[in-house]
Amino acid sequence: MSEPSSPLLLTAQTPQTCHARTAADSKTRRPGLWCYAVPWLMLAAACTSATPPDSAPRSDARGARDPIQASVIVGAEGKGMFTGAGIPPDNMPIYAARDGATPSGVEPLPIDIFTTKDFYKDRTLWTDRRYYRCNSPVGLEQIWGAYEVPLIGDDPPRTAAWGFCDRDYPREEIVSPYPFTTARDHYSALMREARSRGGPTVHTPATLPAWTGRYLRQRAKTATWFHGAILQVPTYLSLLTPEYQKRFVQQMYHYSGSNAAQWPGSYCWPEGFMRRFAQYGGARVNLVVTPGLVLDIRNAAKTLVSQIHIGREFHQEGVVPRLGPDVPQWLGETVGFWDGDALITWTSNIQGWISHGGFEFSNKLQSIEIYTPRNDGGRPIGLKQEVILYDPEAFAQPLRIVQNLDRLGGASEEEPFPIMECIPQSYPVNGHATPMSPGQTFEYTLPDIFGRPWAQIWERYHEKGMERPKEPTGRFGL
């Protein structure tokens, strides 16, 4: 089925997801139950209880029902649903059409992100999923073979594969269900609730929840929208402000049309705050829990350590709340408290950056994170991590990620958690990540690490002749 292109850019004033069959999308609510009729998505769980268990405290600030679970990806993906390294012997790529073909019933656009000469001029097409050949953000990221199985075809980029135009994920499952517009207000509400119950809870070593140990975050491509595989690009754009929509489409173009991805990990650049939640980074988690400090340690190209300072308060003067000097930190600074067996945290003073296959974010990004225990018949099996993201510069409204951490064992039961260091082996030479061998001499231009270095490379080497809109004053909120 062909889809008309929208002449409007999705903004906070036009927040609805561009579904292929909007007439089929209905939502009904009654007390304690939310039901979605989204037949093209083939949801694994279309109805879930909105009422928390009787043992959980009632709250207006945490514990909303989990987002509905998708069972399919948008596609195309060369390794199908497989998430590990290497190509499995029974590998089944997922796509709707490939090698220059178009899916049945879909009328392609005259130009799209693979064939355009200037994606900036195509802004009226950005909200049409056909502009991206109905691929998800991750579908575009892997199209040239970044995940080992290319789907770009024999005459790239013209022959790039298509995803499924009749699949998407509801926008209302991504935005925050809570009434707060700032992390400060959200954290204050959580603190008030804890105090109403006689808290915050002050734990001793004897009363601390036995959370110290090793966890594995669920990595399925359908586990969360933030993995980037279950939603169309226009739906993703609807979450962002106009400037950050432009930056996201720029990123998608250089994944697909120019084949010039600039992943921070390729160059051992900083990974950034949001890398903790990405599908291919931060999956193994090591928690160290003490009365005054909790460490959330994860690995990507480098080891990412979040220090949660229990019982401390932010300095409120300055650009954003902070603990130390008025200088942004790559993983921010975090305060927290206990409300019974729930750990509540607030992270601020984050350095603006980019996330692998995801959005850019500004220095104004802040997060509220709630860790709660998961049990199976009274037996502890892991934790739930509910994350609410606030960034008034980058996001049209606050966003929510819910991820499950499966417990693997205690700290003394597993092998030592490796501390990762990144040794540069590739460099941005002439606009492409280029592997270099020891002893090799070469020339390259060092970008300004605090000035969107990926964009500096794209704009210098891959956007000649394009009419790029003027950048706003300052970058990353500086």
C-alpha positions in Angstrom: 0.0 0.0 0.0 1.5 3.4 -1.0 1.5 6.1 1.6 1.2 9.8 1.1 4.1 12.0 2.2 3.3 14.5 4.9 4.1 18.2 4.2 4.6 18.9 7.9 7.6 18.3 10.1 6.7 16.4 13.2 7.1 18.6 16.3 5.8 18.8 19.8 2.6 20.3 18.3 2.1 17.4 15.9 3.0 14.4 18.1 1.1 11.6 16.5 2.9 8.7 15.0 2.7 8.4 11.2 1.1 4.9 11.0 0.6 3.2 7.8 -3.0 2.4 8.7 -4.0 5.0 11.2 -7.7 4.0 11.0 -6.8 0.6 12.5 -5.0 2.1 15.4 -7.3 2.5 18.4 -6.8 2.8 22.1 -9.3 2.2 24.8 -8.9 2.7 28.5 -10.7 1.5 31.5 -9.6 1.4 35.1 -6.7 -1.0 35.6 -6.4 -2.0 31.9 -5.0 -0.5 28.8 -5.7 -2.2 25.5 -4.2 -1.4 22.1 -5.5 -2.5 18.7 -2.3 -2.3 16.6 -2.7 -5.3 14.2 0.1 -4.5 11.8 2.7 -4.5 14.7 1.8 -8.0 15.9 2.4 -7.2 19.5 3.3 -10.0 21.8 1.3 -8.4 24.6 -1.4 -6.1 23.5 -3.1 -5.8 26.9 -1.3 -5.3 30.2 -2.4 -4.6 33.7 -1.8 -1.0 34.7 -2.3 -1.8 38.4 0.9 -2.5 40.4 1.0 -5.5 42.7 -0.6 -5.0 46.1 2.8 -5.1 47.7 4.1 -2.2 45.6 3.5 1.3 46.9 1.0 3.4 44.9 2.8 6.1 43.0 2.1 8.8 40.5 5.8 9.1 39.8 7.0 5.5 39.1 5.7 2.0 38.3 3.5 2.8 35.4 2.7 -0.3 33.3 5.5 -1.5 31.1 5.5 -0.5 27.5 3.8 -3.1 25.2 6.2 -5.7 23.8 6.7 -5.9 20.1 7.3 -9.3 18.5 8.7 -8.2 15.2 11.2 -5.7 13.9 10.6 -3.1 11.2 13.6 -4.5 9.1 15.6 -4.8 7.0 18.3 -6.6 9.0 21.0 -8.9 7.5 21.2 -11.1 10.6 17.5 -11.2 11.3 16.7 -11.5 15.0 20.2 -12.7 15.9 22.1 -10.4 18.2 25.5 -12.2 18.8 28.8 -11.8 17.0 29.4 -13.8 13.9 26.9 -15.2 11.4 24.8 -18.2 12.5 24.8 -21.2 10.2 21.0 -20.9 9.8 21.0 -17.1 9.3 17.8 -15.7 8.0 17.9 -12.1 6.8 14.8 -10.0 7.3 13.6 -7.7 4.6 10.5 -6.8 2.6 12.3 -6.5 -0.7 15.9 -6.3 -1.8 18.3 -5.9 -4.8 16.3 -3.0 -6.4 12.9 -4.5 -5.9 10.0 -2.7 -4.2 7.6 -4.4 -1.7 4.2 -5.3 -3.2 1.7 -2.5 -2.9 4.2 0.2 -2.1 4.8 3.1 -4.4 8.4 4.3 -4.0 9.2 8.0 -3.8 11.1 9.6 -6.8 14.0 10.2 -4.4 14.8 8.8 -1.0 17.7 8.8 1.5 19.7 6.4 -0.7 19.4 8.4 -3.9 19.1 12.0 -2.8 21.7 14.6 -3.8 20.8 16.8 -0.8 18.8 15.4 2.1 18.5 18.9 3.6 16.3 19.9 0.7 14.1 16.9 1.3 12.7 18.1 4.6 9.1 17.7 3.5 9.8 14.0 2.9 11.4 13.3 6.2 8.1 12.3 7.7 7.3 9.7 5.0 8.6 6.3 5.9 9.2 5.5 2.3 12.0 8.1 2.3 14.0 5.6 4.4 12.6 2.6 2.4 10.6 1.8 5.6 13.7 0.9 7.5 14.3 1.4 11.2 17.3 3.4 12.4 19.2 0.2 13.0 18.1 -1.1 9.7 19.8 1.9 8.0 22.8 1.5 10.3 23.5 -2.1 9.2 22.5 -1.8 5.6 26.1 -1.7 4.3 27.2 -4.7 6.5 28.1 -3.1 9.8 26.6 -6.2 11.4 28.4 -8.6 9.0 25.6 -9.2 6.5 25.0 -6.3 4.0 21.7 -5.7 2.4 22.8 -2.9 0.1 22.6 -4.9 -3.1 24.8 -5.1 -6.2 24.4 -1.5 -7.3 24.6 0.5 -4.1 23.0 2.5 -2.8 20.2 2.3 -5.4 19.6 -1.4 -4.6 19.3 -1.1 -0.8 16.7 -3.3 0.8 13.3 -2.3 2.1 11.8 -2.8 5.5 8.1 -3.3 6.2 6.0 -0.3 5.6 3.1 -1.7 7.6 5.0 -2.1 10.8 5.8 0.5 13.5 5.7 1.1 17.2 3.3 3.4 19.0 4.7 6.8 19.9 2.6 6.9 23.1 4.6 3.8 24.3 7.8 5.8 24.1 7.0 9.1 25.7 6.9 9.4 29.5 3.5 8.5 31.1 4.3 10.8 34.1 3.1 14.4 34.4 6.5 16.0 35.0 8.4 18.3 32.6 11.7 18.4 34.5 13.9 15.8 36.2 14.0 18.0 39.3 10.2 18.0 39.7 10.1 14.2 39.1 12.8 13.5 41.7 11.1 15.8 44.2 7.8 14.0 43.7 9.5 10.6 44.3 11.2 12.0 47.4 7.8 13.3 48.8 6.3 9.8 48.3 9.2 8.3 50.2 8.8 10.7 53.0 5.1 10.0 53.2 6.1 6.5 54.1 8.6 7.5 56.7 11.6 7.5 54.3 13.9 7.8 52.6 15.1 4.4 53.8 18.5 4.5 55.4 20.1 1.1 54.9 23.0 -0.4 56.9 25.2 -3.1 55.5 22.9 -5.6 57.2 19.7 -4.3 55.6 20.9 -3.4 52.1 19.1 -5.3 49.3 21.4 -8.1 48.2 21.9 -6.6 44.7 25.7 -6.7 44.5 26.5 -9.0 41.6 26.5 -9.6 37.8 23.5 -9.0 35.5 22.7 -9.4 31.9 20.5 -6.8 30.3 17.9 -8.3 27.9 19.3 -7.7 24.4 16.6 -8.9 22.0 16.0 -6.5 19.2 12.4 -6.2 20.3 13.3 -5.6 24.0 12.9 -1.8 23.8 12.3 0.9 21.3 15.8 2.3 22.1 17.4 -0.6 20.5 16.2 1.0 17.3 14.8 -2.0 15.5 11.0 -1.8 16.1 10.1 1.7 14.9 10.1 3.7 11.7 12.4 6.7 11.4 9.5 9.2 11.2 8.2 7.9 14.6 11.7 8.5 16.0 11.8 12.0 14.5 8.5 12.8 16.2 10.3 12.5 19.6 12.8 15.2 18.7 12.8 19.0 18.4 13.3 20.4 14.8 17.1 21.0 15.2 17.7 17.5 16.5 15.4 16.0 13.8 17.8 17.5 11.3 20.8 16.0 13.1 19.1 12.6 13.2 18.4 12.6 9.5 22.0 13.7 8.9 23.1 10.7 10.8 20.7 8.4 9.0 21.9 9.7 5.6 25.5 9.0 6.4 24.6 5.5 7.6 22.9 4.8 4.3 23.4 7.2 1.4 27.1 8.0 1.9 28.2 4.9 3.9 30.3 7.1 6.2 29.2 6.2 9.7 31.3 7.9 12.4 30.8 5.7 15.5 32.5 7.1 18.5 33.8 3.7 19.6 35.6 3.3 16.2 38.0 6.0 17.2 38.0 5.4 21.0 36.2 8.6 21.5 34.0 8.9 24.6 31.0 6.5 24.6 28.6 9.0 26.2 25.8 8.6 28.7 23.2 6.9 26.5 25.6 4.1 25.5 24.6 2.5 28.8 21.3 1.5 27.2 22.3 0.7 23.6 21.7 -2.8 22.3 25.4 -3.5 21.5 26.9 -1.8 24.5 26.4 -1.9 28.3 24.6 -5.3 28.2 26.7 -6.9 31.0 26.2 -5.0 34.3 28.2 -5.2 37.5 26.5 -3.7 40.5 28.3 -2.9 43.7 25.9 -1.7 46.4 27.1 -0.1 49.7 25.1 2.2 52.1 26.7 5.4 50.7 27.6 4.6 47.1 26.2 2.3 44.4 28.3 1.6 41.3 26.6 0.6 38.0 29.4 -0.7 35.9 29.0 -1.6 32.2 31.2 -2.3 29.2 31.2 -1.0 25.7 34.3 0.0 23.9 35.3 1.4 27.3 34.1 0.6 30.8 31.3 2.9 31.8 31.0 3.6 35.6 28.0 5.4 37.0 28.5 6.5 40.7 25.2 6.8 42.6 25.8 9.0 45.7 23.2 7.9 48.2 21.7 10.7 50.3 23.6 13.6 48.7 21.9 16.7 47.1 22.8 18.6 44.0 24.1 22.2 43.9 21.3 24.0 42.2 23.2 27.1 41.0 24.8 27.0 37.6 23.5 25.8 34.2 22.3 22.4 35.5 22.2 20.7 38.9 25.6 19.2 39.8 27.8 17.8 42.5 31.2 18.9 41.5 32.6 21.8 39.4 30.4 23.4 36.8 31.9 21.2 34.0 29.8 18.6 32.2 30.9 14.9 32.7 30.7 12.2 30.1 28.4 10.0 32.3 27.0 12.9 34.4 26.8 13.0 38.1 24.2 11.0 40.1 22.4 11.3 43.4 20.0 8.8 44.8 18.0 7.5 47.7 16.2 4.3 48.8 12.5 4.0 49.1 12.2 0.5 50.7 13.7 -1.9 48.2 13.6 0.6 45.3 16.6 2.7 44.3 15.7 6.1 43.0 18.4 8.1 41.1 18.8 11.5 39.4 21.6 12.1 36.9 22.5 15.6 35.7 25.6 17.6 34.4 25.9 15.3 31.4 28.1 16.1 28.4 26.0 16.2 25.2 27.0 13.6 22.7 25.5 11.0 20.4 24.3 7.4 20.9 25.0 4.5 18.7 22.2 4.3 16.2 20.2 6.8 18.2 19.6 10.4 18.8 22.0 13.2 19.7 21.4 14.8 23.1 22.5 18.1 24.7 24.2 19.1 27.9 20.7 19.6 29.3 20.0 15.9 29.3 19.0 14.6 32.7 17.6 11.2 33.8 15.5 9.7 36.5 16.2 6.0 37.0 14.3 3.6 39.2 15.8 0.2 40.0 13.3 -2.3 41.5 13.6 -6.1 42.2 12.1 -8.7 39.9 10.9 -12.0 41.5 9.5 -15.2 40.2 7.4 -16.9 42.9 9.3 -15.1 45.6 12.7 -16.0 44.1 14.9 -13.0 43.0 15.6 -13.2 39.3 16.9 -9.7 38.6 16.0 -6.0 38.4 13.8 -3.7 36.4 15.4 -0.4 35.4 12.9 2.3 34.5 14.5 5.4 32.9 12.9 8.7 32.2 14.9 11.1 30.1 14.5 14.9 30.1 16.2 17.1 27.5 14.2 20.3 26.6 16.7 21.1 23.9 16.6 17.7 22.1 13.3 16.1 23.0 9.8 17.2 22.1 8.7 15.7 25.4 10.3 13.4 28.1 11.0 9.8 27.0 10.9 6.5 28.8 13.0 3.3 28.5 12.2 0.2 30.5 14.8 -2.6 30.6 15.1 -5.8 32.5 18.4 -7.0 34.1 18.6 -10.7 34.6 20.8 -11.8 37.5 23.7 -14.1 36.7 25.2 -14.4 40.1 26.9 -12.8 43.0 30.2 -10.9 42.9 32.1 -13.9 44.1 30.3 -16.4 41.8 31.4 -14.9 38.5 34.7 -14.2 36.8 36.2 -10.8 37.5 34.4 -8.0 35.6 36.9 -6.8 32.9 37.9 -3.2 32.9 37.9 -2.1 29.2 40.4 0.2 27.7 40.1 1.3 24.0 43.2 1.3 21.9 42.8 3.4 18.7 43.2 1.3 15.6 41.1 3.3 13.1 41.2 7.0 12.3 39.0 9.4 10.3 41.1 9.6 7.2 39.4 11.5 4.3 36.1 11.2 5.9 36.0 7.4 6.6 37.0 5.2 9.5 40.3 3.7 8.2 42.2 0.9 10.0 45.9 1.6 10.5 48.7 -0.8 11.3 51.5 -0.3 13.8 54.4 1.8 12.3 52.2 3.3 9.6 52.5 7.0 9.1 49.4 8.9 7.8 47.8 12.3 7.9 44.4 13.2 9.2 42.6 16.2 10.6 41.8 16.1 14.3 38.2 17.3 14.9 37.0 19.3 17.8 35.8 16.7 20.2 33.3 19.1 21.8 31.9 20.4 18.5 30.0 17.3 17.1 33.1 15.7 15.7 31.1 13.2 13.6 29.3 16.1 11.9 32.5 18.0 11.2 33.7 15.0 9.3 30.4 14.5 7.4 30.2 18.2 6.5 33.8 18.5 5.3 34.0 15.3 3.2 30.5 14.1 2.4 28.2 17.1 2.1 29.9 19.3 -0.6 27.3 21.1 -2.6 24.5 20.6 -0.1 22.6 23.5 1.2 23.0 23.0 4.9 20.8 25.1 7.2 22.6 27.5 9.5 23.6 26.0 12.8 22.1 27.5 16.0 24.4 29.4 18.3 26.4 27.0 20.4 26.5 23.2 20.4 25.5 20.8 23.1 23.9 23.7 24.9 27.3 25.5 25.3 
